[in-house]
Amino acid sequence: MRSCRSAHRAFTLIELLVVIAIIAILIGLLLPAVQKVRSAAARMKCQNNLKQIALAVHNYHDANEQFPYASLDRQPGETAATYSTGFIQIMPYLEQDNVARRWNSKLPRNSTDDSDGDGYTNAMLQQMQIPTYTCPAMTPPTGPLGGTENRAPSSYLFSSGTQDPVLYAYYSYYGVPDPAFDGAIIPLRDRTYTPAAPCTTPTRMTGITDGTSNTFLLGETDFKPRGVPSTTLGAIWSYGYIGYTFGSTVHPFNKHDWTTTVYGAFRSEHTGGASFALADGSVRFVRDGIDPQLFLWLSTRAGGEVATLE
């Protein structure tokens, strides 16, 4: 008696290749879509960070009747250069009060002094990566920043105007006057210098006569440039020095292929531009190709220009 068994036909080589080709096509179609979603999510998170920082700056202003300084080479009444930062000053308004309370503003950022006995030093705290200060699209540096100090990077710079941030150092190093920074948030130079440095008066909301919706408050920077290796330096939230906490629109926007060292350039790893928080608290995405003159005007607080970001 013959038994009836169902015949199982195996895939031929051609059929297998067709299936593999179809899968490859589907993957090729899906990957760009997935990457696009991830990029959009990173950009949205980055803009949310900027909005939170801008709100913290406004809350600081409400409490102190002035904007924070982008950097402070010396605290008022102190003799040691501490190079504190505005990002430290606004931490209590970003649910980072634990870091702010433990930071000793009378000591430099790399101090290992724990004389208050809380178990933390500035040298330890400066290594902390603050989520709100980090864009998810930014590729972190491949090695420690500042050598053995290992300072944590950040993704944002206060907008200090149209002056090159490197000029901030000239006064103390070479005895020449500092530039009068014309942005919304400026660095502070020691008031005891003779002659007095011009960038000592704090900025306030009432001083933004160009309009808060037309003036940059802060914007993005990054650490790993696309394309040609760059010598531009990124942001460090704990180090209030040239270009680490404040940037300038004097540098070309979103340029990555620098061949000379540049401090305080605005750029990002987002496709097509970078995000900025304006002085009214709103956040806008500035696209590549923005007119360089308009880019300059948007960073001045009282330049008298007619500048509107479309």
C-alpha positions as CSV (number, residue, x, y, z in Angstrom):
1,M,0.0,0.0,0.0
2,R,1.4,3.3,-1.0
3,S,1.4,6.2,1.5
4,C,0.6,9.7,0.4
5,R,3.1,12.2,1.7
6,S,3.0,15.9,0.9
7,A,6.0,16.9,-1.1
8,H,8.1,19.8,0.3
9,R,9.8,21.8,-2.4
10,A,13.0,23.6,-1.3
11,F,13.8,27.2,-2.3
12,T,15.8,27.4,-5.4
13,L,18.9,29.5,-5.4
14,I,17.2,32.1,-7.6
15,E,14.3,32.4,-5.2
16,L,16.6,32.8,-2.3
17,L,18.5,35.5,-4.0
18,V,15.2,37.3,-4.9
19,V,14.1,37.2,-1.2
20,I,17.5,38.5,-0.1
21,A,17.3,41.3,-2.6
22,I,13.8,42.3,-1.5
23,I,14.9,42.4,2.2
24,A,17.9,44.5,1.2
25,I,15.6,46.9,-0.7
26,L,13.3,47.2,2.3
27,I,16.2,47.8,4.7
28,G,17.5,50.4,2.3
29,L,14.1,52.1,2.3
30,L,13.7,51.9,6.1
31,L,17.1,53.0,7.3
32,P,16.9,56.6,5.9
33,A,13.4,56.9,7.4
34,V,14.7,55.7,10.8
35,Q,17.7,58.0,10.6
36,K,15.4,60.9,9.7
37,V,13.2,60.2,12.8
38,R,16.2,59.9,15.0
39,S,17.7,63.2,13.7
40,A,14.3,65.0,14.2
41,A,14.1,63.6,17.7
42,A,17.6,64.8,18.5
43,R,16.9,68.3,17.1
44,M,13.7,68.5,19.2
45,K,15.5,67.5,22.4
46,C,18.2,70.0,21.6
47,Q,15.7,72.8,21.2
48,N,14.0,71.7,24.4
49,N,17.4,72.1,26.2
50,L,17.8,75.6,24.8
51,K,14.3,76.5,25.9
52,Q,15.0,75.3,29.4
53,I,18.3,77.2,29.6
54,A,16.6,80.3,28.3
55,L,13.9,80.0,30.9
56,A,16.6,79.5,33.6
57,V,18.3,82.7,32.4
58,H,15.0,84.6,32.6
59,N,14.4,83.3,36.1
60,Y,17.9,84.3,37.1
61,H,17.2,87.8,35.7
62,D,13.9,88.0,37.7
63,A,15.7,87.1,40.9
64,N,18.8,89.3,40.3
65,E,17.6,92.0,38.0
66,Q,20.3,91.3,35.5
67,F,21.4,88.5,33.2
68,P,24.1,86.2,34.4
69,Y,27.6,86.9,33.1
70,A,28.8,84.4,30.5
71,S,32.1,84.1,32.5
72,L,33.7,85.8,35.5
73,D,37.5,85.9,35.6
74,R,37.3,87.0,39.3
75,Q,34.4,87.1,41.7
76,P,33.8,90.5,43.2
77,G,36.1,91.0,46.2
78,E,38.2,87.9,45.5
79,T,41.9,88.0,44.5
80,A,42.2,84.6,42.8
81,A,41.1,84.1,39.2
82,T,38.2,81.6,39.3
83,Y,36.8,81.8,35.7
84,S,33.3,80.9,36.9
85,T,30.5,80.8,34.4
86,G,26.9,81.8,33.8
87,F,26.0,78.1,33.3
88,I,27.0,77.5,36.9
89,Q,25.0,80.6,38.0
90,I,21.7,79.4,36.4
91,M,22.0,75.8,37.7
92,P,19.6,76.4,40.6
93,Y,16.9,77.2,38.0
94,L,17.6,73.9,36.1
95,E,17.1,71.5,38.9
96,Q,20.9,71.3,39.2
97,D,21.0,72.9,42.6
98,N,23.0,70.0,44.1
99,V,25.9,70.8,41.8
100,A,25.5,74.6,42.2
101,R,25.6,74.3,46.1
102,R,28.7,72.2,46.0
103,W,30.5,74.4,43.6
104,N,32.9,76.7,45.4
105,S,32.8,80.0,43.5
106,K,35.8,81.3,45.4
107,L,38.1,78.6,44.0
108,P,39.2,77.8,40.4
109,R,37.4,75.2,38.4
110,N,40.3,72.7,38.8
111,S,40.6,73.1,42.6
112,T,41.0,70.0,44.7
113,D,40.2,71.9,47.9
114,D,37.5,70.2,50.0
115,S,37.8,72.4,53.0
116,D,34.1,72.5,53.4
117,G,34.1,68.8,53.9
118,D,31.1,67.9,51.6
119,G,33.2,65.3,49.7
120,Y,33.1,67.3,46.5
121,T,35.7,69.5,44.8
122,N,35.4,71.8,41.8
123,A,37.9,69.4,40.0
124,M,35.4,66.6,40.5
125,L,32.3,68.6,39.6
126,Q,33.7,69.9,36.4
127,Q,33.8,66.4,35.0
128,M,30.0,66.0,35.3
129,Q,28.0,65.8,32.1
130,I,24.9,67.9,32.5
131,P,22.1,66.5,30.4
132,T,20.5,69.9,29.7
133,Y,23.8,71.3,28.5
134,T,24.3,68.4,26.0
135,C,22.7,68.1,22.6
136,P,22.0,64.4,21.8
137,A,23.4,65.0,18.2
138,M,26.8,66.1,19.4
139,T,29.6,63.6,19.1
140,P,31.6,63.9,22.3
141,P,35.4,64.5,22.2
142,T,37.5,61.4,21.9
143,G,39.8,62.2,24.8
144,P,39.8,64.3,28.0
145,L,39.3,68.0,27.7
146,G,42.0,70.1,29.4
147,G,44.4,67.2,29.8
148,T,44.2,65.7,33.2
149,E,41.4,68.0,34.2
150,N,38.9,66.0,32.1
151,R,36.4,68.8,31.8
152,A,32.9,67.8,30.7
153,P,31.9,69.3,27.3
154,S,28.7,71.1,26.7
155,S,26.8,72.0,23.5
156,Y,25.8,75.6,24.0
157,L,27.4,79.1,24.1
158,F,25.9,82.4,25.4
159,S,25.7,85.0,22.6
160,S,28.1,87.8,23.5
161,G,27.7,89.7,20.3
162,T,30.0,90.6,17.3
163,Q,33.4,90.7,19.0
164,D,35.8,87.8,18.7
165,P,35.8,86.0,22.1
166,V,39.5,85.6,22.0
167,L,39.8,89.4,22.6
168,Y,38.5,88.8,26.1
169,A,42.0,87.6,27.1
170,Y,43.9,90.5,25.6
171,Y,43.3,93.0,28.4
172,S,45.0,90.9,31.2
173,Y,47.7,89.5,28.9
174,Y,48.7,92.5,26.9
175,G,47.3,95.5,28.8
176,V,45.0,96.6,26.0
177,P,41.4,97.5,26.5
178,D,38.8,94.7,26.2
179,P,36.2,95.0,23.5
180,A,32.8,96.2,24.6
181,F,30.8,93.0,24.0
182,D,27.5,94.0,22.4
183,G,25.5,90.8,22.9
184,A,22.7,89.9,25.3
185,I,25.0,88.0,27.8
186,I,28.6,89.2,28.2
187,P,31.7,88.1,30.0
188,L,32.9,90.0,33.1
189,R,36.4,91.3,33.4
190,D,37.9,92.2,36.8
191,R,36.8,95.6,37.9
192,T,40.1,96.3,39.6
193,Y,42.1,96.6,36.3
194,T,43.4,100.1,35.5
195,P,42.1,101.4,33.2
196,A,38.8,99.7,33.9
197,A,37.7,97.1,31.4
198,P,34.6,98.2,29.6
199,C,32.8,94.9,29.9
200,T,31.9,95.1,33.6
201,T,28.3,96.5,33.5
202,P,25.8,93.7,33.6
203,T,23.2,93.4,30.8
204,R,19.5,93.6,31.5
205,M,16.3,92.9,29.6
206,T,15.6,96.6,29.3
207,G,18.9,97.0,27.5
208,I,17.8,94.8,24.6
209,T,16.4,97.7,22.6
210,D,16.7,95.8,19.3
211,G,13.8,93.6,20.5
212,T,14.0,90.4,22.5
213,S,12.5,88.4,19.6
214,N,15.3,89.6,17.3
215,T,18.3,89.0,19.6
216,F,20.2,85.8,20.2
217,L,20.5,84.7,23.8
218,L,22.5,81.5,23.2
219,G,23.2,79.0,20.5
220,E,24.8,75.7,19.6
221,T,28.3,74.5,19.1
222,D,29.8,71.1,18.8
223,F,33.0,69.1,19.2
224,K,33.3,66.7,16.3
225,P,33.2,68.7,13.0
226,R,31.9,67.1,9.9
227,G,34.3,66.7,7.0
228,V,37.7,68.2,7.3
229,P,39.2,68.0,10.8
230,S,38.7,71.3,12.6
231,T,40.8,73.2,15.1
232,T,37.7,75.1,16.5
233,L,37.1,74.5,20.1
234,G,33.8,73.6,21.7
235,A,32.0,74.6,24.9
236,I,32.9,73.7,28.5
237,W,30.2,74.7,31.0
238,S,32.6,75.0,33.9
239,Y,35.4,77.1,32.4
240,G,34.6,80.8,31.9
241,Y,37.3,81.6,29.4
242,I,37.6,82.6,25.8
243,G,35.0,80.9,23.8
244,Y,34.2,78.1,26.2
245,T,31.0,79.6,27.5
246,F,30.3,82.5,25.1
247,G,30.4,82.8,21.3
248,S,30.3,85.4,18.6
249,T,28.6,85.8,15.2
250,V,31.8,87.3,13.9
251,H,32.8,83.8,12.8
252,P,31.1,82.2,9.8
253,F,28.0,80.3,10.8
254,N,28.1,76.5,11.0
255,K,31.5,76.2,9.4
256,H,33.4,73.0,10.1
257,D,36.5,73.0,8.0
258,W,38.6,75.5,9.9
259,T,42.4,75.5,9.4
260,T,43.2,77.9,12.3
261,T,42.2,77.8,15.9
262,V,38.9,79.5,16.4
263,Y,37.1,80.2,19.7
264,G,33.4,80.6,20.2
265,A,32.0,79.7,16.8
266,F,28.3,78.7,16.5
267,R,27.8,75.3,14.7
268,S,26.1,72.0,15.2
269,E,25.9,68.4,14.0
270,H,22.3,68.8,12.9
271,T,21.6,68.8,9.2
272,G,21.1,72.2,7.6
273,G,21.8,74.5,10.5
274,A,21.8,75.0,14.2
275,S,19.3,76.1,16.9
276,F,19.3,79.4,18.9
277,A,17.4,80.6,21.9
278,L,16.3,84.2,21.5
279,A,16.0,86.7,24.3
280,D,12.2,86.4,24.5
281,G,12.7,82.7,25.3
282,S,11.7,81.3,22.0
283,V,13.9,78.8,20.1
284,R,14.5,79.0,16.3
285,F,16.4,76.9,13.9
286,V,18.8,79.0,11.9
287,R,19.5,77.5,8.5
288,D,22.8,77.3,6.6
289,G,23.0,80.1,4.1
290,I,21.7,82.8,6.5
291,D,23.0,86.2,5.3
292,P,26.2,87.0,7.2
293,Q,25.2,90.5,7.9
294,L,21.8,89.4,9.3
295,F,23.7,86.8,11.4
296,L,25.8,89.6,12.9
297,W,22.8,91.9,13.6
298,L,20.9,89.2,15.4
299,S,23.6,89.0,18.1
300,T,23.6,92.7,19.1
301,R,21.3,93.8,21.9
302,A,21.2,97.5,21.0
303,G,22.8,98.0,17.6
304,G,19.8,99.7,16.1
305,E,19.6,97.4,13.1
306,V,16.4,96.2,11.6
307,A,16.9,92.5,11.9
308,T,14.2,89.8,11.8
309,L,14.7,86.1,11.8
310,E,12.2,84.6,9.3
